Amino acid sequence: MKKKDSLVAEIETPLRKPFRILLLRARHQCQSIAGKLEKLGGEVIIRPLIEIIPQKENAKKITQPYLNEFNKIIFTSSNAIPIFIEALKERGLNTDALSRLQIIAVGSKTEEVLKSHGLPIDKIPSKFCSEGILELFDQDLSNSRILIPCAEAPRELLFKELTQKGAYVELLKIYRSVKPKTEKISIKDGDLVVFTSPSTAHHFFNDESYHQERIIAFCIGNLTASKVQEYLKENIFVSLEATETALIHCIENYLIKKTLNETIL
């Protein structure tokens, strides 16, 4: 029999002891990751703390003459895409309306959603965040007119930095991110909680279900982690990339190390 090289080889999948993990996004956005976490042995609890509300009045601006005013469009979140596409359809347009524009996606998930609607991507940053998007551009953007479909309260970094480089930038606020009405749940010490945005963190820690339990936080992106750090001082883990795969690896690595420590003890 071949000798096992490490304790890791002795760990079976599904992983070790059962664990509970809370997902805070909309249910339809959690199905893929929920299935993968269940295969790791997790009890997955989906408790949406984010609801996307279209801002239809603002979306009415999406007409062909309006789009013709721009030569670039940046999608900083996949949440904006269905609303944007629906606005096109309501005006008798399709994705050809964007054929003149350079299309930029903030990350792989946003790229995936855009491609599912038949929109080709011209650029995607190596770092899936606003800072990564800024690295795609030259210093002189005086000939750039940039449209950014976004939430009601977007991060100001892109608008500020692109404007300083000479671009004309318009933030088209086509949706609001709000906390839906949800039933109270029991949160326990040791629960794993996934935070995908600063909004999910804000809603979770200000929810009546949370009573200072010692949770283990897993964050997508440093911006989200910074928000979580306003409430927690320890047990905060950040995925190396802002992707579902990287998040799964982050959680799995934590579980492996936790099991190894318990085995050694």
C-alpha positions, 0 to 999 in steps of 0.5 A: 500500500502506498504511504500517504505523504501528509495528513491532507491525504487522509482527509476525505471529501465531503470535508470533515465535520459538518459546518453551517454556512450562510449565503446572503445574496439573492437565491438565484445567485446562490445556486451554483456555489450552494451546490459546491459547498454542500459537496464539501459537507456544508449545511447551506443556509440562503438568507438574501439580504440584498434585493435589486430594485430597478430604477425604471425612470432612469432606465428610460434614458437608454435609447439609441440617440443616448447611447450614441453619445458614448464610445465606452461602457463599463459594467461594474456589476452583473446586477445592472445587466438584466435591467439594462437589457430589459430597458433596451427591449422596452424601446425596441432595441437589442444588443446591436445598440451597443455595437459602437461602444467599447464594452468593459466588464469589471470581472469574470462573473460580469463578463459571463452575464454579458456574454449570455446576452450576446454582448462581446467583451472588449476589455476585462481587468486583471484585478476584478475591481475599480482599481483594476479597471483604471489600469486599463486606461491611458492617462489622457482620456479627453476623447472618451465618453464613458457610460457606467450603468450602476446602483443608486449609491455607487463607489465614486472612485471610477467617476473621479479618476476617469474624469481627472484623466479628461473623460466625460463620465456619466453614472446611469443609476438604474437600480437600488440595492435594498435589504428585503424583509426576511424572517429572523434566523438563528446565528451560531458561534462558528458559522461561516458567512459569505460576504459578497459586497459591503452592502451584504456586510452592512445589512448582516451586522445590523440585522436583528438576527445577529447578536455578536456571535463569533462567526467566520467571515469570507469576503469577495474583494478587499472593499468588502473585507474593509466593511466587515472589519468595521464589525469584526476584528478577527476570523476574516478571510479574503479570496485571492480573486473576486470569483466564485472559484477563488471563494470556494478555494478560500473556504476549502483551505480554511476547512482543511487547516481547521481539520488538520489543527483538530487532528494534531490536537 
